[in-house]
Amino acid sequence: MHDIAYWKGRALRAIPDWADQVAAYTAEQPHLLPQQPASLRAVAKKGLVILAVDRAAGDWVVGCIVLWPLGVKTHGAPWHELGTVFVREGYRRADHQGFQIADELYARVLREFPHLNILATTTAIEAVKLGLRAGLHHVGFRLLSDEVRSATCVCPSDKTHAPHPRDCTIRDQTCFVRVTPATWERLGRPSDIEFPVPSLVQVRSSASAR
């Protein structure tokens, strides 16, 4: 039986190799940007990493969510990108408390960091659905300032199909940007854009009805 705990900050010291575990997993996943252990440890020192840990499996890291500083501040708050989000196979059902681990990771970010501007980008449809359940707003890249857009759009050309990130061909087509409710408020409550994928429109409607 799993025994899931959610750790951040100093609690991570109990798992000396946690950053190596996370980095190794990101290198295997097509929808995740590969990360280095040193970079992960640096943001963890700022309290910006939350891990789901299976205590019954030797404190194995089974889920992760990170807020990556973008070095840009607008609307009175610094911007961070919600990324390095994953839950390992075998742990994507409800945990011992009846929660989906990924939903709990999102909920903790929204609860603990309302003072930050937070965006999330992804090409993974399941991640879009997860964000919708958490209450993120699908605002579109064009709403972001040039500074914020330049800071978040750093994907390689083989993914964007363009020689420079500013000319990305997949924005709002197969790559989506969402912001947290607190960020959406600071942006002036802009209207959510329509999804190009019909099934996601239905998911959004269901999430909004809750």
Buried (B, 14 or more C-beta within 10 A) or exposed (E): EBEBBBBBEEBBEEBEEBBBBBBBBBEEEEEBBEBBBEBBBBBBEEBBBBBBBBEEEEBBBBBBBBBBBBEBEBEEBBBBBBBBBBBBEEBBEBBEEEBBBBBBBBBBBBEBBBEBBBBBBBBBBEBBBBBBBBBBBBBBBEBBEEBBBBBBBEBEEEBBEBEEBEEBEBBBEBBBBBBBBBBBEBBEEEEBBEBEBEEBEEBBEEBEEE
